[in-house]
Amino acid sequence: MTRTLKRPITAGKGEARRQTGFTLVELMVALVIGLIIILGAGQLFLMGFQTFRQIELLSNKQAALTFATETLIRDIRRADDTLYDPSSNELTVRFPNNGDMASCSGTVVRVYRLSQAAISANEGWSLNMGQDCESAPSNAAFEPLVTAFNEDGFFAEEIDDGVWEISFQLMAGRNGETDSFTFNAVNRNQAIE
């Protein structure tokens, strides 16, 4: 048995060499392209997150406004007497008890007003409601209904017999603009007189 020795083939002076791996320039170009793609994806993620946050804030404001509006309209429609005091910024509504308060057999008195201070920087002031039987509720009886209002974000005015104009001003959004909403509520008892 004859053995032959295999020697590695080396390229000589004019022969082409086989290249293995990447050059430093190719690696640098690949890193730059990869960095650009990662930065673009990161920017898209941040924009999506900011958009989600804005939509969530707008949704919270809309829910607050809808709840406050429906609550006030319901109470004003069935009220025997409605009074707004601009000095204390309170709307007082008196109506017969239809199961609103178990311990009351006569008239329920509800008072709506804004909180004394902002709940937090993100939530703004809250619309508070207090209720009692036959008389105005004490300060301890007030509970927050909904938040997202400006400091002076609640106003009411009787524009005709039994027709009330209620205004809300929501807290400022990201661009600093506030949203104001005005709606009318008709007291059914006074409207048919």
Secondary structure, 3 states (H helix, E strand, C coil): CCCCCCCCCCCCCCCCCCCCCCCHHHHHHHHHHHHHHHHHHHHHHHHHHHHHHHHHHHHHHHHHHHHHHHHHHHHHHCCCEEEEECCCCEEEEEEECCCCCCCCCCEEEEEEEECCCCCECCCEEEEEEEEEECCCCCHHHCEEEEEEEEEEEEEEEEEECCEEEEEEEECCCCCCCCEEEEEEEECHHHHCC
